[in-house]
């Protein structure tokens, strides 16, 4: 969600054809917004949800999504039905 909001803000600047708006977003607004999210929102979520949020936060990136891990390779014994 964070990445899509950043893309939206930059696209608004492109739509307005304003390099000053884009520069202002990149230099001031986006870093301030990311800082506030990390400091205040994440702290509140850690207090609210505890260990379950910390586990979620460890496996989920804040800004750039990761590709899901491929499923583990199964062995031939696992593929054969039991006799």
mmCIF file of the N, C-alpha and C atoms, coordinates in Angstrom:
data_MODEL
# 
_entry.id   MODEL 
# 
loop_
_atom_site.group_PDB 
_atom_site.id 
_atom_site.type_symbol 
_atom_site.label_atom_id 
_atom_site.label_alt_id 
_atom_site.label_comp_id 
_atom_site.label_asym_id 
_atom_site.label_entity_id 
_atom_site.label_seq_id 
_atom_site.pdbx_PDB_ins_code 
_atom_site.Cartn_x 
_atom_site.Cartn_y 
_atom_site.Cartn_z 
_atom_site.occupancy 
_atom_site.B_iso_or_equiv 
_atom_site.pdbx_formal_charge 
_atom_site.auth_seq_id 
_atom_site.auth_comp_id 
_atom_site.auth_asym_id 
_atom_site.auth_atom_id 
_atom_site.pdbx_PDB_model_num 
ATOM 1   N N  . UNK A 1 1  ? 0.817  -1.184  0.000   1.00 0.00 ? 1  UNK A N  1 
ATOM 2   C CA . UNK A 1 1  ? 0.000  0.000   0.000   1.00 0.00 ? 1  UNK A CA 1 
ATOM 3   C C  . UNK A 1 1  ? 0.868  1.258   0.000   1.00 0.00 ? 1  UNK A C  1 
ATOM 4   N N  . UNK A 1 2  ? 1.962  1.202   0.711   1.00 0.00 ? 2  UNK A N  1 
ATOM 5   C CA . UNK A 1 2  ? 2.854  2.359   0.767   1.00 0.00 ? 2  UNK A CA 1 
ATOM 6   C C  . UNK A 1 2  ? 3.413  2.661   -0.617  1.00 0.00 ? 2  UNK A C  1 
ATOM 7   N N  . UNK A 1 3  ? 3.849  1.632   -1.309  1.00 0.00 ? 3  UNK A N  1 
ATOM 8   C CA . UNK A 1 3  ? 4.424  1.820   -2.642  1.00 0.00 ? 3  UNK A CA 1 
ATOM 9   C C  . UNK A 1 3  ? 3.396  2.399   -3.617  1.00 0.00 ? 3  UNK A C  1 
ATOM 10  N N  . UNK A 1 4  ? 2.162  1.932   -3.544  1.00 0.00 ? 4  UNK A N  1 
ATOM 11  C CA . UNK A 1 4  ? 1.133  2.448   -4.453  1.00 0.00 ? 4  UNK A CA 1 
ATOM 12  C C  . UNK A 1 4  ? 0.798  3.909   -4.146  1.00 0.00 ? 4  UNK A C  1 
ATOM 13  N N  . UNK A 1 5  ? 0.845  4.298   -2.891  1.00 0.00 ? 5  UNK A N  1 
ATOM 14  C CA . UNK A 1 5  ? 0.591  5.693   -2.538  1.00 0.00 ? 5  UNK A CA 1 
ATOM 15  C C  . UNK A 1 5  ? 1.706  6.594   -3.060  1.00 0.00 ? 5  UNK A C  1 
ATOM 16  N N  . UNK A 1 6  ? 2.940  6.133   -2.948  1.00 0.00 ? 6  UNK A N  1 
ATOM 17  C CA . UNK A 1 6  ? 4.063  6.905   -3.481  1.00 0.00 ? 6  UNK A CA 1 
ATOM 18  C C  . UNK A 1 6  ? 3.930  7.050   -4.995  1.00 0.00 ? 6  UNK A C  1 
ATOM 19  N N  . UNK A 1 7  ? 3.600  5.960   -5.669  1.00 0.00 ? 7  UNK A N  1 
ATOM 20  C CA . UNK A 1 7  ? 3.411  6.011   -7.125  1.00 0.00 ? 7  UNK A CA 1 
ATOM 21  C C  . UNK A 1 7  ? 2.275  6.966   -7.482  1.00 0.00 ? 7  UNK A C  1 
ATOM 22  N N  . UNK A 1 8  ? 1.211  6.963   -6.687  1.00 0.00 ? 8  UNK A N  1 
ATOM 23  C CA . UNK A 1 8  ? 0.092  7.870   -6.937  1.00 0.00 ? 8  UNK A CA 1 
ATOM 24  C C  . UNK A 1 8  ? 0.526  9.329   -6.803  1.00 0.00 ? 8  UNK A C  1 
ATOM 25  N N  . UNK A 1 9  ? 1.269  9.640   -5.746  1.00 0.00 ? 9  UNK A N  1 
ATOM 26  C CA . UNK A 1 9  ? 1.708  11.024  -5.543  1.00 0.00 ? 9  UNK A CA 1 
ATOM 27  C C  . UNK A 1 9  ? 2.592  11.505  -6.690  1.00 0.00 ? 9  UNK A C  1 
ATOM 28  N N  . UNK A 1 10 ? 3.481  10.656  -7.140  1.00 0.00 ? 10 UNK A N  1 
ATOM 29  C CA . UNK A 1 10 ? 4.345  11.038  -8.260  1.00 0.00 ? 10 UNK A CA 1 
ATOM 30  C C  . UNK A 1 10 ? 3.532  11.166  -9.549  1.00 0.00 ? 10 UNK A C  1 
ATOM 31  N N  . UNK A 1 11 ? 2.551  10.287  -9.738  1.00 0.00 ? 11 UNK A N  1 
ATOM 32  C CA . UNK A 1 11 ? 1.726  10.380  -10.953 1.00 0.00 ? 11 UNK A CA 1 
ATOM 33  C C  . UNK A 1 11 ? 0.862  11.641  -10.951 1.00 0.00 ? 11 UNK A C  1 
ATOM 34  N N  . UNK A 1 12 ? 0.463  12.114  -9.792  1.00 0.00 ? 12 UNK A N  1 
ATOM 35  C CA . UNK A 1 12 ? -0.263 13.390  -9.724  1.00 0.00 ? 12 UNK A CA 1 
ATOM 36  C C  . UNK A 1 12 ? 0.633  14.515  -10.233 1.00 0.00 ? 12 UNK A C  1 
ATOM 37  N N  . UNK A 1 13 ? 1.892  14.491  -9.828  1.00 0.00 ? 13 UNK A N  1 
ATOM 38  C CA . UNK A 1 13 ? 2.836  15.492  -10.328 1.00 0.00 ? 13 UNK A CA 1 
ATOM 39  C C  . UNK A 1 13 ? 3.018  15.411  -11.830 1.00 0.00 ? 13 UNK A C  1 
ATOM 40  N N  . UNK A 1 14 ? 3.055  14.189  -12.366 1.00 0.00 ? 14 UNK A N  1 
ATOM 41  C CA . UNK A 1 14 ? 3.162  14.028  -13.818 1.00 0.00 ? 14 UNK A CA 1 
ATOM 42  C C  . UNK A 1 14 ? 1.907  14.539  -14.513 1.00 0.00 ? 14 UNK A C  1 
ATOM 43  N N  . UNK A 1 15 ? 0.743  14.258  -13.928 1.00 0.00 ? 15 UNK A N  1 
ATOM 44  C CA . UNK A 1 15 ? -0.517 14.721  -14.506 1.00 0.00 ? 15 UNK A CA 1 
ATOM 45  C C  . UNK A 1 15 ? -0.589 16.250  -14.505 1.00 0.00 ? 15 UNK A C  1 
ATOM 46  N N  . UNK A 1 16 ? -0.099 16.837  -13.421 1.00 0.00 ? 16 UNK A N  1 
ATOM 47  C CA . UNK A 1 16 ? -0.079 18.301  -13.333 1.00 0.00 ? 16 UNK A CA 1 
ATOM 48  C C  . UNK A 1 16 ? 1.058  18.910  -14.150 1.00 0.00 ? 16 UNK A C  1 
ATOM 49  N N  . UNK A 1 17 ? 1.945  18.065  -14.654 1.00 0.00 ? 17 UNK A N  1 
ATOM 50  C CA . UNK A 1 17 ? 3.130  18.498  -15.396 1.00 0.00 ? 17 UNK A CA 1 
ATOM 51  C C  . UNK A 1 17 ? 3.957  19.476  -14.571 1.00 0.00 ? 17 UNK A C  1 
ATOM 52  N N  . UNK A 1 18 ? 4.133  19.108  -13.308 1.00 0.00 ? 18 UNK A N  1 
ATOM 53  C CA . UNK A 1 18 ? 4.854  19.970  -12.383 1.00 0.00 ? 18 UNK A CA 1 
ATOM 54  C C  . UNK A 1 18 ? 6.059  19.225  -11.809 1.00 0.00 ? 18 UNK A C  1 
ATOM 55  N N  . UNK A 1 19 ? 7.229  19.543  -12.317 1.00 0.00 ? 19 UNK A N  1 
ATOM 56  C CA . UNK A 1 19 ? 8.441  18.941  -11.775 1.00 0.00 ? 19 UNK A CA 1 
ATOM 57  C C  . UNK A 1 19 ? 8.686  19.411  -10.345 1.00 0.00 ? 19 UNK A C  1 
ATOM 58  N N  . UNK A 1 20 ? 8.257  20.628  -10.026 1.00 0.00 ? 20 UNK A N  1 
ATOM 59  C CA . UNK A 1 20 ? 8.411  21.131  -8.666  1.00 0.00 ? 20 UNK A CA 1 
ATOM 60  C C  . UNK A 1 20 ? 7.588  20.284  -7.691  1.00 0.00 ? 20 UNK A C  1 
ATOM 61  N N  . UNK A 1 21 ? 6.367  19.924  -8.078  1.00 0.00 ? 21 UNK A N  1 
ATOM 62  C CA . UNK A 1 21 ? 5.522  19.070  -7.238  1.00 0.00 ? 21 UNK A CA 1 
ATOM 63  C C  . UNK A 1 21 ? 6.181  17.712  -7.029  1.00 0.00 ? 21 UNK A C  1 
ATOM 64  N N  . UNK A 1 22 ? 6.694  17.108  -8.100  1.00 0.00 ? 22 UNK A N  1 
ATOM 65  C CA . UNK A 1 22 ? 7.348  15.797  -8.002  1.00 0.00 ? 22 UNK A CA 1 
ATOM 66  C C  . UNK A 1 22 ? 8.586  15.893  -7.110  1.00 0.00 ? 22 UNK A C  1 
ATOM 67  N N  . UNK A 1 23 ? 9.384  16.918  -7.311  1.00 0.00 ? 23 UNK A N  1 
ATOM 68  C CA . UNK A 1 23 ? 10.581 17.105  -6.497  1.00 0.00 ? 23 UNK A CA 1 
ATOM 69  C C  . UNK A 1 23 ? 10.220 17.301  -5.030  1.00 0.00 ? 23 UNK A C  1 
ATOM 70  N N  . UNK A 1 24 ? 9.187  18.084  -4.774  1.00 0.00 ? 24 UNK A N  1 
ATOM 71  C CA . UNK A 1 24 ? 8.727  18.326  -3.410  1.00 0.00 ? 24 UNK A CA 1 
ATOM 72  C C  . UNK A 1 24 ? 8.273  17.019  -2.768  1.00 0.00 ? 24 UNK A C  1 
ATOM 73  N N  . UNK A 1 25 ? 7.565  16.183  -3.524  1.00 0.00 ? 25 UNK A N  1 
ATOM 74  C CA . UNK A 1 25 ? 7.119  14.884  -3.009  1.00 0.00 ? 25 UNK A CA 1 
ATOM 75  C C  . UNK A 1 25 ? 8.312  13.980  -2.679  1.00 0.00 ? 25 UNK A C  1 
ATOM 76  N N  . UNK A 1 26 ? 9.267  13.908  -3.611  1.00 0.00 ? 26 UNK A N  1 
ATOM 77  C CA . UNK A 1 26 ? 10.406 13.003  -3.432  1.00 0.00 ? 26 UNK A CA 1 
ATOM 78  C C  . UNK A 1 26 ? 11.326 13.461  -2.304  1.00 0.00 ? 26 UNK A C  1 
ATOM 79  N N  . UNK A 1 27 ? 11.551 14.751  -2.205  1.00 0.00 ? 27 UNK A N  1 
ATOM 80  C CA . UNK A 1 27 ? 12.524 15.260  -1.239  1.00 0.00 ? 27 UNK A CA 1 
ATOM 81  C C  . UNK A 1 27 ? 11.933 15.451  0.155   1.00 0.00 ? 27 UNK A C  1 
ATOM 82  N N  . UNK A 1 28 ? 10.695 15.921  0.248   1.00 0.00 ? 28 UNK A N  1 
ATOM 83  C CA . UNK A 1 28 ? 10.147 16.271  1.561   1.00 0.00 ? 28 UNK A CA 1 
ATOM 84  C C  . UNK A 1 28 ? 9.005  15.369  2.035   1.00 0.00 ? 28 UNK A C  1 
ATOM 85  N N  . UNK A 1 29 ? 7.985  15.243  1.243   1.00 0.00 ? 29 UNK A N  1 
ATOM 86  C CA . UNK A 1 29 ? 6.752  14.602  1.710   1.00 0.00 ? 29 UNK A CA 1 
ATOM 87  C C  . UNK A 1 29 ? 6.914  13.102  1.903   1.00 0.00 ? 29 UNK A C  1 
ATOM 88  N N  . UNK A 1 30 ? 7.436  12.404  0.912   1.00 0.00 ? 30 UNK A N  1 
ATOM 89  C CA . UNK A 1 30 ? 7.534  10.943  0.999   1.00 0.00 ? 30 UNK A CA 1 
ATOM 90  C C  . UNK A 1 30 ? 8.464  10.507  2.133   1.00 0.00 ? 30 UNK A C  1 
ATOM 91  N N  . UNK A 1 31 ? 9.669  11.080  2.286   1.00 0.00 ? 31 UNK A N  1 
ATOM 92  C CA . UNK A 1 31 ? 10.497 10.669  3.426   1.00 0.00 ? 31 UNK A CA 1 
ATOM 93  C C  . UNK A 1 31 ? 9.849  10.963  4.780   1.00 0.00 ? 31 UNK A C  1 
ATOM 94  N N  . UNK A 1 32 ? 9.188  12.120  4.897   1.00 0.00 ? 32 UNK A N  1 
ATOM 95  C CA . UNK A 1 32 ? 8.515  12.439  6.156   1.00 0.00 ? 32 UNK A CA 1 
ATOM 96  C C  . UNK A 1 32 ? 7.386  11.456  6.433   1.00 0.00 ? 32 UNK A C  1 
ATOM 97  N N  . UNK A 1 33 ? 6.636  11.116  5.406   1.00 0.00 ? 33 UNK A N  1 
ATOM 98  C CA . UNK A 1 33 ? 5.526  10.175  5.562   1.00 0.00 ? 33 UNK A CA 1 
ATOM 99  C C  . UNK A 1 33 ? 6.032  8.790   5.959   1.00 0.00 ? 33 UNK A C  1 
ATOM 100 N N  . UNK A 1 34 ? 7.091  8.314   5.310   1.00 0.00 ? 34 UNK A N  1 
ATOM 101 C CA . UNK A 1 34 ? 7.661  7.006   5.656   1.00 0.00 ? 34 UNK A CA 1 
ATOM 102 C C  . UNK A 1 34 ? 8.189  6.995   7.086   1.00 0.00 ? 34 UNK A C  1 
ATOM 103 N N  . UNK A 1 35 ? 8.813  8.094   7.504   1.00 0.00 ? 35 UNK A N  1 
ATOM 104 C CA . UNK A 1 35 ? 9.303  8.196   8.877   1.00 0.00 ? 35 UNK A CA 1 
ATOM 105 C C  . UNK A 1 35 ? 8.149  8.121   9.874   1.00 0.00 ? 35 UNK A C  1 
ATOM 106 N N  . UNK A 1 36 ? 7.087  8.872   9.613   1.00 0.00 ? 36 UNK A N  1 
ATOM 107 C CA . UNK A 1 36 ? 5.938  8.863   10.519  1.00 0.00 ? 36 UNK A CA 1 
ATOM 108 C C  . UNK A 1 36 ? 5.277  7.492   10.571  1.00 0.00 ? 36 UNK A C  1 
ATOM 109 N N  . UNK A 1 37 ? 5.178  6.821   9.426   1.00 0.00 ? 37 UNK A N  1 
ATOM 110 C CA . UNK A 1 37 ? 4.621  5.467   9.421   1.00 0.00 ? 37 UNK A CA 1 
ATOM 111 C C  . UNK A 1 37 ? 5.461  4.536   10.276  1.00 0.00 ? 37 UNK A C  1 
ATOM 112 N N  . UNK A 1 38 ? 6.767  4.593   10.092  1.00 0.00 ? 38 UNK A N  1 
ATOM 113 C CA . UNK A 1 38 ? 7.647  3.686   10.811  1.00 0.00 ? 38 UNK A CA 1 
ATOM 114 C C  . UNK A 1 38 ? 7.639  3.980   12.314  1.00 0.00 ? 38 UNK A C  1 
ATOM 115 N N  . UNK A 1 39 ? 7.685  5.243   12.679  1.00 0.00 ? 39 UNK A N  1 
ATOM 116 C CA . UNK A 1 39 ? 7.788  5.596   14.094  1.00 0.00 ? 39 UNK A CA 1 
ATOM 117 C C  . UNK A 1 39 ? 6.458  5.435   14.822  1.00 0.00 ? 39 UNK A C  1 
ATOM 118 N N  . UNK A 1 40 ? 5.400  6.015   14.304  1.00 0.00 ? 40 UNK A N  1 
ATOM 119 C CA . UNK A 1 40 ? 4.153  6.052   15.054  1.00 0.00 ? 40 UNK A CA 1 
ATOM 120 C C  . UNK A 1 40 ? 3.235  4.870   14.769  1.00 0.00 ? 40 UNK A C  1 
ATOM 121 N N  . UNK A 1 41 ? 2.989  4.579   13.500  1.00 0.00 ? 41 UNK A N  1 
ATOM 122 C CA . UNK A 1 41 ? 2.038  3.514   13.189  1.00 0.00 ? 41 UNK A CA 1 
ATOM 123 C C  . UNK A 1 41 ? 2.580  2.147   13.579  1.00 0.00 ? 41 UNK A C  1 
ATOM 124 N N  . UNK A 1 42 ? 3.836  1.879   13.271  1.00 0.00 ? 42 UNK A N  1 
ATOM 125 C CA . UNK A 1 42 ? 4.384  0.573   13.623  1.00 0.00 ? 42 UNK A CA 1 
ATOM 126 C C  . UNK A 1 42 ? 4.459  0.393   15.131  1.00 0.00 ? 42 UNK A C  1 
ATOM 127 N N  . UNK A 1 43 ? 4.789  1.441   15.862  1.00 0.00 ? 43 UNK A N  1 
ATOM 128 C CA . UNK A 1 43 ? 4.828  1.347   17.324  1.00 0.00 ? 43 UNK A CA 1 
ATOM 129 C C  . UNK A 1 43 ? 3.433  1.029   17.873  1.00 0.00 ? 43 UNK A C  1 
ATOM 130 N N  . UNK A 1 44 ? 2.425  1.696   17.337  1.00 0.00 ? 44 UNK A N  1 
ATOM 131 C CA . UNK A 1 44 ? 1.053  1.458   17.793  1.00 0.00 ? 44 UNK A CA 1 
ATOM 132 C C  . UNK A 1 44 ? 0.613  0.033   17.465  1.00 0.00 ? 44 UNK A C  1 
ATOM 133 N N  . UNK A 1 45 ? 0.974  -0.465  16.290  1.00 0.00 ? 45 UNK A N  1 
ATOM 134 C CA . UNK A 1 45 ? 0.609  -1.832  15.916  1.00 0.00 ? 45 UNK A CA 1 
ATOM 135 C C  . UNK A 1 45 ? 1.335  -2.864  16.769  1.00 0.00 ? 45 UNK A C  1 
ATOM 136 N N  . UNK A 1 46 ? 2.595  -2.584  17.137  1.00 0.00 ? 46 UNK A N  1 
ATOM 137 C CA . UNK A 1 46 ? 3.327  -3.498  18.014  1.00 0.00 ? 46 UNK A CA 1 
ATOM 138 C C  . UNK A 1 46 ? 2.666  -3.577  19.383  1.00 0.00 ? 46 UNK A C  1 
ATOM 139 N N  . UNK A 1 47 ? 2.208  -2.450  19.894  1.00 0.00 ? 47 UNK A N  1 
ATOM 140 C CA . UNK A 1 47 ? 1.524  -2.438  21.190  1.00 0.00 ? 47 UNK A CA 1 
ATOM 141 C C  . UNK A 1 47 ? 0.181  -3.148  21.080  1.00 0.00 ? 47 UNK A C  1 
ATOM 142 N N  . UNK A 1 48 ? -0.532 -2.898  20.026  1.00 0.00 ? 48 UNK A N  1 
ATOM 143 C CA . UNK A 1 48 ? -1.881 -3.437  19.852  1.00 0.00 ? 48 UNK A CA 1 
ATOM 144 C C  . UNK A 1 48 ? -1.906 -4.947  19.603  1.00 0.00 ? 48 UNK A C  1 
ATOM 145 N N  . UNK A 1 49 ? -0.998 -5.437  18.742  1.00 0.00 ? 49 UNK A N  1 
ATOM 146 C CA . UNK A 1 49 ? -1.049 -6.842  18.337  1.00 0.00 ? 49 UNK A CA 1 
ATOM 147 C C  . UNK A 1 49 ? 0.097  -7.689  18.876  1.00 0.00 ? 49 UNK A C  1 
ATOM 148 N N  . UNK A 1 50 ? 1.117  -7.082  19.437  1.00 0.00 ? 50 UNK A N  1 
ATOM 149 C CA . UNK A 1 50 ? 2.189  -7.811  20.095  1.00 0.00 ? 50 UNK A CA 1 
ATOM 150 C C  . UNK A 1 50 ? 3.017  -8.696  19.179  1.00 0.00 ? 50 UNK A C  1 
ATOM 151 N N  . UNK A 1 51 ? 3.246  -9.926  19.640  1.00 0.00 ? 51 UNK A N  1 
ATOM 152 C CA . UNK A 1 51 ? 4.139  -10.857 18.940  1.00 0.00 ? 51 UNK A CA 1 
ATOM 153 C C  . UNK A 1 51 ? 3.628  -11.230 17.556  1.00 0.00 ? 51 UNK A C  1 
ATOM 154 N N  . UNK A 1 52 ? 2.318  -11.293 17.380  1.00 0.00 ? 52 UNK A N  1 
ATOM 155 C CA . UNK A 1 52 ? 1.799  -11.661 16.060  1.00 0.00 ? 52 UNK A CA 1 
ATOM 156 C C  . UNK A 1 52 ? 2.139  -10.583 15.024  1.00 0.00 ? 52 UNK A C  1 
ATOM 157 N N  . UNK A 1 53 ? 2.110  -9.311  15.425  1.00 0.00 ? 53 UNK A N  1 
ATOM 158 C CA . UNK A 1 53 ? 2.502  -8.253  14.487  1.00 0.00 ? 53 UNK A CA 1 
ATOM 159 C C  . UNK A 1 53 ? 4.001  -8.285  14.220  1.00 0.00 ? 53 UNK A C  1 
ATOM 160 N N  . UNK A 1 54 ? 4.795  -8.553  15.241  1.00 0.00 ? 54 UNK A N  1 
ATOM 161 C CA . UNK A 1 54 ? 6.242  -8.628  15.041  1.00 0.00 ? 54 UNK A CA 1 
ATOM 162 C C  . UNK A 1 54 ? 6.600  -9.749  14.072  1.00 0.00 ? 54 UNK A C  1 
ATOM 163 N N  . UNK A 1 55 ? 5.901  -10.880 14.152  1.00 0.00 ? 55 UNK A N  1 
ATOM 164 C CA . UNK A 1 55 ? 6.139  -11.979 13.207  1.00 0.00 ? 55 UNK A CA 1 
ATOM 165 C C  . UNK A 1 55 ? 5.721  -11.564 11.800  1.00 0.00 ? 55 UNK A C  1 
ATOM 166 N N  . UNK A 1 56 ? 4.581  -10.897 11.689  1.00 0.00 ? 56 UNK A N  1 
ATOM 167 C CA . UNK A 1 56 ? 4.121  -10.401 10.383  1.00 0.00 ? 56 UNK A CA 1 
ATOM 168 C C  . UNK A 1 56 ? 5.123  -9.406  9.801   1.00 0.00 ? 56 UNK A C  1 
ATOM 169 N N  . UNK A 1 57 ? 5.594  -8.493  10.645  1.00 0.00 ? 57 UNK A N  1 
ATOM 170 C CA . UNK A 1 57 ? 6.534  -7.466  10.208  1.00 0.00 ? 57 UNK A CA 1 
ATOM 171 C C  . UNK A 1 57 ? 7.861  -8.085  9.746   1.00 0.00 ? 57 UNK A C  1 
ATOM 172 N N  . UNK A 1 58 ? 8.268  -9.175  10.374  1.00 0.00 ? 58 UNK A N  1 
ATOM 173 C CA . UNK A 1 58 ? 9.526  -9.825  10.002  1.00 0.00 ? 58 UNK A CA 1 
ATOM 174 C C  . UNK A 1 58 ? 9.447  -10.464 8.622   1.00 0.00 ? 58 UNK A C  1 
ATOM 175 N N  . UNK A 1 59 ? 8.270  -10.929 8.226   1.00 0.00 ? 59 UNK A N  1 
ATOM 176 C CA . UNK A 1 59 ? 8.161  -11.614 6.933   1.00 0.00 ? 59 UNK A CA 1 
ATOM 177 C C  . UNK A 1 59 ? 7.562  -10.750 5.828   1.00 0.00 ? 59 UNK A C  1 
ATOM 178 N N  . UNK A 1 60 ? 7.132  -9.525  6.148   1.00 0.00 ? 60 UNK A N  1 
ATOM 179 C CA . UNK A 1 60 ? 6.490  -8.656  5.164   1.00 0.00 ? 60 UNK A CA 1 
ATOM 180 C C  . UNK A 1 60 ? 7.261  -7.348  5.045   1.00 0.00 ? 60 UNK A C  1 
ATOM 181 N N  . UNK A 1 61 ? 7.764  -7.016  3.852   1.00 0.00 ? 61 UNK A N  1 
ATOM 182 C CA . UNK A 1 61 ? 8.494  -5.755  3.704   1.00 0.00 ? 61 UNK A CA 1 
ATOM 183 C C  . UNK A 1 61 ? 7.553  -4.549  3.753   1.00 0.00 ? 61 UNK A C  1 
ATOM 184 N N  . UNK A 1 62 ? 8.089  -3.417  4.165   1.00 0.00 ? 62 UNK A N  1 
ATOM 185 C CA . UNK A 1 62 ? 7.263  -2.219  4.291   1.00 0.00 ? 62 UNK A CA 1 
ATOM 186 C C  . UNK A 1 62 ? 6.990  -1.567  2.939   1.00 0.00 ? 62 UNK A C  1 
ATOM 187 N N  . UNK A 1 63 ? 7.987  -1.548  2.075   1.00 0.00 ? 63 UNK A N  1 
ATOM 188 C CA . UNK A 1 63 ? 7.859  -0.735  0.877   1.00 0.00 ? 63 UNK A CA 1 
ATOM 189 C C  . UNK A 1 63 ? 7.764  -1.555  -0.399  1.00 0.00 ? 63 UNK A C  1 
ATOM 190 N N  . UNK A 1 64 ? 8.705  -2.410  -0.656  1.00 0.00 ? 64 UNK A N  1 
ATOM 191 C CA . UNK A 1 64 ? 8.778  -3.120  -1.932  1.00 0.00 ? 64 UNK A CA 1 
ATOM 192 C C  . UNK A 1 64 ? 8.368  -4.572  -1.733  1.00 0.00 ? 64 UNK A C  1 
ATOM 193 N N  . UNK A 1 65 ? 7.295  -5.036  -2.368  1.00 0.00 ? 65 UNK A N  1 
ATOM 194 C CA . UNK A 1 65 ? 6.848  -6.418  -2.158  1.00 0.00 ? 65 UNK A CA 1 
ATOM 195 C C  . UNK A 1 65 ? 7.840  -7.431  -2.715  1.00 0.00 ? 65 UNK A C  1 
ATOM 196 N N  . UNK A 1 66 ? 7.907  -8.579  -2.053  1.00 0.00 ? 66 UNK A N  1 
ATOM 197 C CA . UNK A 1 66 ? 8.775  -9.670  -2.503  1.00 0.00 ? 66 UNK A CA 1 
ATOM 198 C C  . UNK A 1 66 ? 7.957  -10.701 -3.244  1.00 0.00 ? 66 UNK A C  1 
ATOM 199 N N  . UNK A 1 67 ? 8.622  -11.456 -4.095  1.00 0.00 ? 67 UNK A N  1 
ATOM 200 C CA . UNK A 1 67 ? 7.957  -12.594 -4.733  1.00 0.00 ? 67 UNK A CA 1 
ATOM 201 C C  . UNK A 1 67 ? 7.789  -13.678 -3.680  1.00 0.00 ? 67 UNK A C  1 
ATOM 202 N N  . UNK A 1 68 ? 6.683  -14.401 -3.721  1.00 0.00 ? 68 UNK A N  1 
ATOM 203 C CA . UNK A 1 68 ? 6.523  -15.486 -2.760  1.00 0.00 ? 68 UNK A CA 1 
ATOM 204 C C  . UNK A 1 68 ? 7.567  -16.572 -2.993  1.00 0.00 ? 68 UNK A C  1 
ATOM 205 N N  . UNK A 1 69 ? 7.946  -17.219 -1.921  1.00 0.00 ? 69 UNK A N  1 
ATOM 206 C CA . UNK A 1 69 ? 8.925  -18.305 -2.019  1.00 0.00 ? 69 UNK A CA 1 
ATOM 207 C C  . UNK A 1 69 ? 8.298  -19.480 -2.757  1.00 0.00 ? 69 UNK A C  1 
ATOM 208 N N  . UNK A 1 70 ? 9.084  -20.165 -3.575  1.00 0.00 ? 70 UNK A N  1 
ATOM 209 C CA . UNK A 1 70 ? 8.530  -21.332 -4.267  1.00 0.00 ? 70 UNK A CA 1 
ATOM 210 C C  . UNK A 1 70 ? 8.219  -22.438 -3.262  1.00 0.00 ? 70 UNK A C  1 
ATOM 211 N N  . UNK A 1 71 ? 7.230  -23.263 -3.558  1.00 0.00 ? 71 UNK A N  1 
ATOM 212 C CA . UNK A 1 71 ? 6.914  -24.348 -2.629  1.00 0.00 ? 71 UNK A CA 1 
ATOM 213 C C  . UNK A 1 71 ? 8.084  -25.315 -2.548  1.00 0.00 ? 71 UNK A C  1 
ATOM 214 N N  . UNK A 1 72 ? 8.257  -25.951 -1.398  1.00 0.00 ? 72 UNK A N  1 
ATOM 215 C CA . UNK A 1 72 ? 9.373  -26.886 -1.265  1.00 0.00 ? 72 UNK A CA 1 
ATOM 216 C C  . UNK A 1 72 ? 9.211  -28.055 -2.227  1.00 0.00 ? 72 UNK A C  1 
ATOM 217 N N  . UNK A 1 73 ? 10.330 -28.517 -2.751  1.00 0.00 ? 73 UNK A N  1 
ATOM 218 C CA . UNK A 1 73 ? 10.305 -29.653 -3.677  1.00 0.00 ? 73 UNK A CA 1 
ATOM 219 C C  . UNK A 1 73 ? 9.925  -30.915 -2.912  1.00 0.00 ? 73 UNK A C  1 
ATOM 220 N N  . UNK A 1 74 ? 8.988  -31.645 -3.456  1.00 0.00 ? 74 UNK A N  1 
ATOM 221 C CA . UNK A 1 74 ? 8.567  -32.873 -2.776  1.00 0.00 ? 74 UNK A CA 1 
ATOM 222 C C  . UNK A 1 74 ? 9.407  -34.039 -3.283  1.00 0.00 ? 74 UNK A C  1 
ATOM 223 N N  . UNK A 1 75 ? 9.547  -35.030 -2.437  1.00 0.00 ? 75 UNK A N  1 
ATOM 224 C CA . UNK A 1 75 ? 10.304 -36.217 -2.817  1.00 0.00 ? 75 UNK A CA 1 
ATOM 225 C C  . UNK A 1 75 ? 9.383  -37.194 -3.528  1.00 0.00 ? 75 UNK A C  1 
ATOM 226 N N  . UNK A 1 76 ? 9.965  -38.168 -4.179  1.00 0.00 ? 76 UNK A N  1 
ATOM 227 C CA . UNK A 1 76 ? 9.184  -39.154 -4.916  1.00 0.00 ? 76 UNK A CA 1 
ATOM 228 C C  . UNK A 1 76 ? 8.300  -39.957 -3.960  1.00 0.00 ? 76 UNK A C  1 
ATOM 229 N N  . UNK A 1 77 ? 8.783  -40.209 -2.759  1.00 0.00 ? 77 UNK A N  1 
ATOM 230 C CA . UNK A 1 77 ? 8.008  -40.971 -1.775  1.00 0.00 ? 77 UNK A CA 1 
ATOM 231 C C  . UNK A 1 77 ? 6.742  -40.216 -1.380  1.00 0.00 ? 77 UNK A C  1 
ATOM 232 N N  . UNK A 1 78 ? 6.817  -38.883 -1.344  1.00 0.00 ? 78 UNK A N  1 
ATOM 233 C CA . UNK A 1 78 ? 5.640  -38.092 -0.984  1.00 0.00 ? 78 UNK A CA 1 
ATOM 234 C C  . UNK A 1 78 ? 4.613  -38.080 -2.105  1.00 0.00 ? 78 UNK A C  1 
ATOM 235 N N  . UNK A 1 79 ? 5.044  -38.233 -3.341  1.00 0.00 ? 79 UNK A N  1 
ATOM 236 C CA . UNK A 1 79 ? 4.133  -38.171 -4.472  1.00 0.00 ? 79 UNK A CA 1 
ATOM 237 C C  . UNK A 1 79 ? 3.370  -39.468 -4.678  1.00 0.00 ? 79 UNK A C  1 
ATOM 238 N N  . UNK A 1 80 ? 3.935  -40.596 -4.283  1.00 0.00 ? 80 UNK A N  1 
ATOM 239 C CA . UNK A 1 80 ? 3.281  -41.885 -4.494  1.00 0.00 ? 80 UNK A CA 1 
ATOM 240 C C  . UNK A 1 80 ? 2.200  -42.093 -3.439  1.00 0.00 ? 80 UNK A C  1 
ATOM 241 N N  . UNK A 1 81 ? 1.030  -42.584 -3.851  1.00 0.00 ? 81 UNK A N  1 
ATOM 242 C CA . UNK A 1 81 ? -0.019 -42.854 -2.858  1.00 0.00 ? 81 UNK A CA 1 
ATOM 243 C C  . UNK A 1 81 ? 0.375  -44.048 -1.991  1.00 0.00 ? 81 UNK A C  1 
ATOM 244 N N  . UNK A 1 82 ? -0.099 -44.066 -0.753  1.00 0.00 ? 82 UNK A N  1 
ATOM 245 C CA . UNK A 1 82 ? 0.239  -45.198 0.131   1.00 0.00 ? 82 UNK A CA 1 
ATOM 246 C C  . UNK A 1 82 ? -0.392 -46.492 -0.373  1.00 0.00 ? 82 UNK A C  1 
ATOM 247 N N  . UNK A 1 83 ? 0.286  -47.621 -0.111  1.00 0.00 ? 83 UNK A N  1 
ATOM 248 C CA . UNK A 1 83 ? -0.199 -48.932 -0.562  1.00 0.00 ? 83 UNK A CA 1 
ATOM 249 C C  . UNK A 1 83 ? -0.871 -49.683 0.544   1.00 0.00 ? 83 UNK A C  1 
# 
